[in-house]
Amino acid sequence: MTALTSLVYMSVAADDLTDDQLVAMLREARLRNHALGVSGLLLAKGGRFMQVLEGPVWSVEDRFAAIERDPRHTGVKSLSRESIATRRFDGWAMAFGSPTGDELRDEPGFSTFLSDRTGLPTGVAGTPADWLLRWFRGRDLQDLPEERITLGRHAA
Ligand SMILES: Cc1cc2nc3c(=O)[nH]c(=O)nc-3n(C[C@H](O)[C@H](O)[C@H](O)COP(=O)(O)O)c2cc1C
């Protein structure tokens, strides 16, 4: 059986990305992720990103290395890395959520987790990803200085 991993990171958007730029990024990400067997969820809010990447270890690490180098964001910090037995975001080639999402609702993969406070896939309940995504949704991140964002004991 292929070893699966789940990685969660957070980062700071370099500029205010327009909805069009976000959609272009999402489409690109979904294509590559699908090809590589990576699934997950990308949230954008208050000038910050949080993303869950899950799949075979090598493809998650390959995507994460590419993402870390991307100039569209800075301060990429991994918050959790777990070995997982089964996928939790099966079929989510990369779901994407933003607080209003008005322009994005019709986009394949749009997630209403932030805009309508809908739930996550059932397999996520009680995992670090669950906790981190809910934290990101509940927290007012706008204008929060980077150093004020602390997430408990150890970053992965
Ligand atoms: C916040 C953010 C999330 C991204 N998520 C993904 C992703 O899930 N999958 C992906 O292939 N690229 C994603 N990208 C784009 C990558 O950073 C990178 O531009 C792309 O994978 C091409 O890199 P490569 O040519 O080195 O493979 C993301 C970029 C940003 C800024």
The ligand as an SDF file (V2000), in Angstrom:
LIG
                    3D

 31 33  0  0  0  0  0  0  0  0999 V2000
   -1.2170   29.4050   -1.8130 C   0  0  0  0  0  0  0  0  0  0  0  0
   -0.7950   28.5440   -2.9800 C   0  0  0  0  0  0  0  0  0  0  0  0
   -1.2880   27.2520   -3.0930 C   0  0  0  0  0  0  0  0  0  0  0  0
   -0.9170   26.4410   -4.1620 C   0  0  0  0  0  0  0  0  0  0  0  0
   -1.3940   25.1640   -4.2270 N   0  0  0  0  0  0  0  0  0  0  0  0
   -0.9620   24.3530   -5.2080 C   0  0  0  0  0  0  0  0  0  0  0  0
   -1.3860   22.9980   -5.2640 C   0  0  0  0  0  0  0  0  0  0  0  0
   -2.1780   22.5170   -4.4570 O   0  0  0  0  0  0  0  0  0  0  0  0
   -0.9030   22.2280   -6.2700 N   0  0  0  0  0  0  0  0  0  0  0  0
   -0.0430   22.7010   -7.2120 C   0  0  0  0  0  0  0  0  0  0  0  0
    0.3560   21.9540   -8.0860 O   0  0  0  0  0  0  0  0  0  0  0  0
    0.3510   23.9880   -7.1990 N   0  0  0  0  0  0  0  0  0  0  0  0
   -0.0790   24.8190   -6.2210 C   0  0  0  0  0  0  0  0  0  0  0  0
    0.3350   26.1180   -6.2090 N   0  0  0  0  0  0  0  0  0  0  0  0
    1.2090   26.5880   -7.3070 C   0  0  0  0  0  0  0  0  0  0  0  0
    2.6530   26.1920   -7.0430 C   0  0  0  0  0  0  0  0  0  0  0  0
    3.1950   27.0470   -6.0630 O   0  0  0  0  0  0  0  0  0  0  0  0
    3.5100   26.2770   -8.3020 C   0  0  0  0  0  0  0  0  0  0  0  0
    3.3800   27.5160   -8.9130 O   0  0  0  0  0  0  0  0  0  0  0  0
    3.1230   25.2540   -9.3130 C   0  0  0  0  0  0  0  0  0  0  0  0
    2.9350   24.0050   -8.7000 O   0  0  0  0  0  0  0  0  0  0  0  0
    4.2010   25.1080  -10.4050 C   0  0  0  0  0  0  0  0  0  0  0  0
    5.4190   24.7180   -9.8350 O   0  0  0  0  0  0  0  0  0  0  0  0
    6.3930   23.6700  -10.5450 P   0  0  0  0  0  0  0  0  0  0  0  0
    6.4880   24.1500  -11.9770 O   0  0  0  0  0  0  0  0  0  0  0  0
    7.6980   23.7960   -9.8030 O   0  0  0  0  0  0  0  0  0  0  0  0
    5.7390   22.3400  -10.4060 O   0  0  0  0  0  0  0  0  0  0  0  0
   -0.0360   26.9460   -5.1520 C   0  0  0  0  0  0  0  0  0  0  0  0
    0.4510   28.2480   -5.0300 C   0  0  0  0  0  0  0  0  0  0  0  0
    0.0800   29.0540   -3.9660 C   0  0  0  0  0  0  0  0  0  0  0  0
    0.6190   30.4560   -3.8620 C   0  0  0  0  0  0  0  0  0  0  0  0
  1  2  1  0
  2  3  1  0
  2 30  2  0
  3  4  2  0
  4  5  1  0
  4 28  1  0
  5  6  2  0
  6  7  1  0
  6 13  1  0
  7  8  2  0
  7  9  1  0
  9 10  1  0
 10 11  2  0
 10 12  1  0
 12 13  2  0
 13 14  1  0
 14 15  1  0
 14 28  1  0
 15 16  1  0
 16 17  1  0
 16 18  1  0
 18 19  1  0
 18 20  1  0
 20 21  1  0
 20 22  1  0
 22 23  1  0
 23 24  1  0
 24 25  2  0
 24 26  1  0
 24 27  1  0
 28 29  2  0
 29 30  1  0
 30 31  1  0
M  END
$$$$
